[in-house]
Amino acid sequence: MPKRVAVVELTMGDGKVLSERVETVRGTAGNPMTREEMIAKARDLIVPVLGADKFQKLSTRSSPGKREKRRRAQASAANGVMAAFDGPMASFSGENTSSRQRL
């Protein structure tokens, strides 16, 4: 994916030029938006087209419930357990973790 850069230039009334360059724009992997920012952006784009009621239904349906939060927590915990094994197993077997063998 091409790099996204933002440049803003302002020319003041006295002719002075102010310029700012941002190498990692908001909403990219290097500068991600929070969940609240994503919802606000979606609202700004969806409400004029589909209306506030439809947006409310969509945003309520997409918010994670208890089951989804529990699933995410379990997945995170499982990833942590696997990460704990990656280091010692890799150094013990002398191999890359992608080719782990049962010891």
N, C-alpha and C positions, 0 to 999 in steps of 0.2 A: 504494500500500500504506500502511495507517495506521502512524503512528509507534509503536514499541514502547518503553515506558518501564517501568522496574522500581522499586518502592518497597518497602523493608523497614523494618518498625518493630518494635522490641523494647521490652518493658516489663520493667524490672529489678525485683528483689525489693523494693527500697525505693520503687518507684513511678516512678522516673525513666524517661522514654521516650527511646530513641535511634532516630533515623530517618536513612535514607540513600536518596537518589534517584539513579538512573542513567539518563541521557538516551539513551544508545546501548548497548543490551543486547548481551551476547556472542552472536555468531552472526548478527548482522545485517551488512549491507554496510558500515556505519560502524565496526563492531568485529568483524571476521570471526574465526572460529575457525581454528586451525592444522589441518593434515591430521591430526596426532596427536589433537587434541581431537575432531575429527569422528569418527575411528575409535573413540575411547573412548566417545563418546556413542552411536554405532551399536551398539557391543558391549553397553552397558548396556540398550539397548532391545530388541535382537534375541535375545541369549542366553536370557533367561527364556522367550521364546516358541518359538524354533526350536532352541535348544541351542547349545553351544559348538562342536561339530563343524561344524554347518551355517554358523555365523558364520565360522569359520576358512576354510572353502571360499569363501564369498562375499567375504571381505576379501582373500584371496590373489588371487582372480580379478580384483578391481577395482583392485589396485595396478598402477601404470603400469610396463610392461616397458621394455626398451631401445628398442624401435621407437617406442613412444608418447613416451618422453622425447626421442628424436631428432626426432620430428615436432613436438613442442612447441617445442623449441629452434629448429628451422627456421622455424616460424611466428613466433616471437618475433623472430628475426633479420630476417625479411621485413617485419614491422611496423616495426622500427627503420629499415630502409632507406626504407620509404614515408614515415615520419615525417620523415626527413631531407629528402625532396623536397617535403613539404607547405609548409614555410615559404618557401623561395626561390621556388617556383613560384607560390605565392599572391601574394607581393609583386611578382613580376615581371609576372604577367599582370594584376594588379589585380583579380582575381576570387576568390571564395570557392573553397576547395579542393574543395568538392563539385561544382563545375562546371568542373573542369580541362579545358583544351583542349591538344591536341598542338601544340607550338611548333616 
